[in-house]
Structure formats: structure tokens, C-alpha cells
Amino acid sequence: FGALTPPPPSSPKSHEEDDMRAPLTQAQDKASRGFYRVVAKPHVPARCHPNRDAPTYTVLKHEEVLELEVRSWYPACWAKMPPEELLRRGLPSQDEAWVLLDATSVGYGILLEPIEDNKVNQEATSEAAPTMLHPAAASPLQQQQQQQQHQQ
């Protein structure tokens, strides 16, 4: 066994090459949007922040179909409702609602599954008002509607 020789020095890299290999920043990262179906029964909470201890913002019913956005820099297994989905539900588009897709690590299993684009029927997306809102997020009209739904 002879002495190990170090590999020849690599050629100097240009700044352009470094930029090509740099990880994407939040601004460069493209959102991956898709439709998902709630598979957990009876419902899945959408939260104000991507944390299981965050307040519930709204509830997604079993078999409900909705559009979600996933990005590489989002917390693992979390997806965000895009502004268009919030508007479809009668919620302010500037609000945030986060959904945990997979809760296997805490014993709840898969909560939502992706749906292939060609199987999505736009009419299947939820257009109904959410069944439950975080009190701070509900407008007076929405609070009244929630009370009426709760009394039924």
C-alpha cells in the first residue's frame, strides 16, 4: 500500500456555478398546488399556524375536497390553504389556514390524500361556509351562522 495522494485541485468555480447549486430561497421556491381529499373521520382541523397546538381556524369534513399549497420550506407534513381556497369558503384571503397531511408519527395516520388532477371535479371543492371558525377569525355574521348551525 503506497501513500495516498490527494486528488488534484479542482478548477476554480465561477459565482454562476455556485448560484446554480445553492438551495432555493423562499422567494425562488415554486409552490406545488394540488387538490386533496380528507380521508380521516370525522374531520381534520385547519389551524392558524403549522403546529398541532395552534388554535383551530376551521374544520374540514371527511371526504371534503380542497386545494392546498405545499412548499419545500414549509414544516414537514403541513400544507397551506391558498387565498383562493379561503375565499371559496367565505374566509378572508389574507388569513392563514394550515392543514396537517400526515399524522402517522402521532398515531392518527394519513389525514388527507392527494387527488390526481384529471379526477378533480371543480364542483367537488367545498363552497360551503366552514362549520367552525376560531373565534378571533369569525366575523359577526359568521359567528351568528355558527351559533345557528350549533343549535340545529
HUURVEN-V178947 format. One record per backbone hydrogen bond with DSSP energy under -0.5 kcal/mol. CO is the residue of the C=O (numbers start at 1). NH is the residue of the N-H. E is the energy in kcal/mol with one decimal. If there is no record, write none. Layout:
co = <CO | CO>
nh = <NH | NH>
e = <E | E>
This chain:
co = <14 | 15 | 16 | 17 | 18 | 25 | 31 | 32 | 34 | 35 | 36 | 37 | 37 | 38 | 42 | 44 | 45 | 45 | 46 | 46 | 47 | 49 | 51 | 55 | 57 | 58 | 59 | 59 | 60 | 61 | 64 | 65 | 66 | 68 | 69 | 70 | 71 | 75 | 77 | 77 | 79 | 80 | 80 | 82 | 82 | 83 | 84 | 85 | 86 | 86 | 87 | 89 | 92 | 97 | 98 | 99 | 99 | 101 | 101 | 103 | 103 | 103 | 104 | 109 | 111 | 111 | 113 | 115 | 116 | 116 | 117 | 120 | 121 | 121 | 122 | 124 | 134 | 134 | 139 | 140 | 141 | 142 | 143 | 144 | 145 | 146 | 147 | 148>
nh = <18 | 19 | 20 | 21 | 22 | 29 | 33 | 70 | 68 | 115 | 66 | 39 | 113 | 63 | 62 | 60 | 47 | 100 | 57 | 58 | 98 | 51 | 54 | 48 | 134 | 46 | 61 | 131 | 44 | 64 | 38 | 126 | 36 | 34 | 80 | 32 | 74 | 78 | 101 | 102 | 99 | 69 | 82 | 85 | 86 | 87 | 88 | 89 | 89 | 91 | 90 | 130 | 95 | 81 | 47 | 79 | 101 | 111 | 112 | 106 | 108 | 109 | 107 | 103 | 39 | 40 | 37 | 35 | 119 | 120 | 120 | 122 | 124 | 125 | 125 | 65 | 137 | 138 | 143 | 144 | 145 | 146 | 147 | 148 | 149 | 150 | 151 | 152>
e = <-1.6 | -2.3 | -1.7 | -1.2 | -0.9 | -2.1 | -0.7 | -2.7 | -3.0 | -2.9 | -2.4 | -0.5 | -2.3 | -2.8 | -2.0 | -3.1 | -0.5 | -0.5 | -3.4 | -1.6 | -3.0 | -2.6 | -1.8 | -2.3 | -1.3 | -3.2 | -0.6 | -0.6 | -2.5 | -2.1 | -2.5 | -1.6 | -2.9 | -2.2 | -2.6 | -2.7 | -1.5 | -2.0 | -3.4 | -0.7 | -3.0 | -2.6 | -0.5 | -0.8 | -1.9 | -2.5 | -2.0 | -1.1 | -0.6 | -2.7 | -2.0 | -0.8 | -1.5 | -2.8 | -3.3 | -2.3 | -0.6 | -2.8 | -1.7 | -1.3 | -2.4 | -0.7 | -1.8 | -2.9 | -2.6 | -1.6 | -2.7 | -0.5 | -1.9 | -0.6 | -1.2 | -0.6 | -2.9 | -0.6 | -1.1 | -0.7 | -2.1 | -1.1 | -2.8 | -2.1 | -2.4 | -2.4 | -2.2 | -2.2 | -2.5 | -2.4 | -1.7 | -1.0>
